[in-house]
């Protein structure tokens, strides 16, 4: 009897140790908490297509825009932790706990960090080609001559596009009017249509427009110039001392997802960003591939929250 029981226990342990050997068992839902066409959506579709190849199952993009990525992010926080619902986000993930009094999830506790996919290096300050503003000094002059009349759009309250505008106003001593959208894509669409005056845009969204001559770049918000826009100065080079704003994109699973699945996905992301065609596409979007480990990504997230806490205090942003 004991021999039979031991055999049953051994078989159960074998099944448990191999429970995730067949992962993924079905299509994976990749939640993009922003509207189609925005920077997160562009990166998500590149990554989703490559993960489909590597994992042998369809990775389906699910755009759930709204509330500065909070709606889509909450969906993943409440999802089954089986690796079949994932989240891709950008800097808003670590900004939101700083600018919102209460979130329907805990940014660090409720997610398993998988990998930081890429860095954007910075945003691009863009205007419509018909604009009379052709440089950051001219933008500052126009804003000072018309306080509050120049409108900039962002992907929502509290995201990096918004904070870049707030930091610019504080350091340049000007007043702009902020209009939040449900994603970077809609903001850029309104800029193209002449409804707003400028955008501090994510590179994946605005770079194709810049290269096509549909948007005029004034400056790059990173610490150094963009390699794809070598003739475009940084905001600091253009005269706004101390200005720097960069971005990134990362992948997560709900809290409680198996470590084996998290590691498998992290390794898959590393393979994705090492692929020559991925690197080529990222380079065209002014993105630097990363492919970090879950541990490295988790440490990065904690430091990023601390950074934005400092920026919010300097910019006088009151949590909503």
ABEGO torsion letter per residue (X at the ends): XAAAAAAAAAAAAAAAAAAAAAOBABBBBBBBABBBGBAAAAAAAAAAAAAAAAAGBBBBBBBBBEGGGAAAAAAAAABBBAGABBBBBBAAAAAAAAABABBABBAAAABBBABBABBAGEBBBBBBAABABABAAAAAAAAAABBGABBBBBAEBGBAAAAAAAAAAAAAGBBBBBBBBAEAAAAAAAAAAGABABBBBBAAAAAAAAAAGABBBABBABABBBAABAABBBAAAAGBBGBBBBBBBBBBBBBGBBAAAAAAAAAAAAAAAABAAAAAAAAAAGBBBAGBBAAAAAAAAAAAAAAAAAAAAAAGBBBX
